[in-house]
């Protein structure tokens, strides 16, 4: 019987996947995603694009909170920095938009030092509150620096362009977002199997034992903040390119809560869990709308004015249900389904 638990060689331990069937399914999945624009409406295409763009940032938060064990509520702040960096670089300095995406990630990574260095000796709730305060600071800086950020008026952006080819339009930007999420999934998988990824896991599981093994805690904590912020900055740049207009109100504190919910619901520390959790939370409002429609027009009208309150309540309900019934999140559900299929008909 095939197993994914035991490895007999070091090459199997460090391989992205020792099973060829994994690459077959991955290639098939990417092929299906590339063909979907011919089948989906504009609404469905925008939903999938939002999932791809958001997944890039959630992969970064998953590295920080799920892999390295550093809880952060500053996701919205780094997302805002990446979005405004993209807008300023392309609008004011005429930097090519593709280059500006990665420069925006670097700007967010540098900005993470502001919260990362003072937080090196913090953990748990104290670290979460510190990162939350950072988000408030960034939002007020953007509002006050009107000469650079246009303040509360916001900033328009030009469409993504690569070597003269414009990605203006839903379908074209869909492929750009798909390429970015696949790229960052591969980067994340390679990072987690490296020395850095293993050090983060040791830091999460038992920092005292990690220090005894020679792992420099301060160095790897700061590196986790910078890498996570780079991912989030790139995601912010992609959000700006998708909406083509940014405003400070777009990046509310609720985004940080939603991002943490995506990591928890998907499964802490799991790459595919981050993708699944992102998809579930983004589709959650649509699932609510479908439920309201099935309940009747009167109930739908009654709840229309309370959709944001219901949406926030459902985030809490979903998190509580997963923590109580499936702590490993959707990644755990996927693992159990896969094990059932592989071991069938001997599954119990």
Secondary structure by P-SEA (a helix, b strand, c coil): cccccccccccccccccccaaaaaaaaaaaaaaaaccccccaaaaaaaaaaaaaaaaaaaaaaacccccccccaaaaaaaaaaaaaaaaaacccccaaaaaaaaaaaaaaaaaaccccccccccaaaaaaaaaaaaaaaaaaaaacccccccbbbbbccccccccccccaaaaaaaaaaaaaaaaaaaaaaaacaaaaaaaaaaacaaaaaaacccaaaaaaaaaaaaaaaaaaaaaaaaaaacccccccccaaaaaaaaaaaaaaccccaaaaaaaaaaaaaaaaaaaaaaaaacaaaaaaaccaaaaaaaaaaaaaaaaaaacccccaaaaaaaaaaaaaaccccc
